Amino acid sequence: MTIKDALDTSLLQTIISRRSIRRYSPQPVSRALLAHLLTAAVWAPSAHNRQPWRFAVIYSDAYKQQLARAMGERLKTDLQADGVPLEVIERDVTRSYERITSAPVLVLVCLSMADMDTYTDEQRNHNEYVMAVQSVAMAAQNLLLAAHERGLGACWMCAPLFVPNVVRRVLHLPDDWQPQGLITLGYPAEQRERSRRPIEESVIWL
């Protein structure tokens, strides 16, 4: 199937035309529209139908700034320990701060193991955790596609995964909420183009 053939269906057109957008217009995103996106998210499939996803929607500039500063401080500490040059660290910290604070709205995507199964052995407990991660990732993808379909731009940032305690502290989250990623959202102020390798490079037909 060619890209042109795929674009003949509206669902595939939405999937193929979605891009990671990092620059947004100042136009606000309504709460009703956010509720629409979150509804799409929670209708993702999940392991045992336990729906382990949790979402924190952040409109407040104060919370954005506190979160960006706290995450930036931890990023700086970690990169210094890695021996990264100071100018590279400052550039990375500044870029992260700007991405977080300039988005009209943020959606922090978390998982909770509260309703997942527990076992007597480590391997099955690990597999259960992976199943929760997969479930949350599918919910996040639903949200990203719904945002694009409604004319919004969005970008997934994995940074919260590296500093979960910092994120929980700043946002006053429940202890069982495990941050997985941060989605920046807004009406796009840029266009981006990307491509994909042919499916033949990633698929085995048996």
Beta strands, then each sheet from edge to edge (+ up, - down):
strand 1: 53-58
strand 2: 105-111
strand 3: 153-157
strand 4: 178-186
sheet 1: 1+ 2- 4+ 3-
end
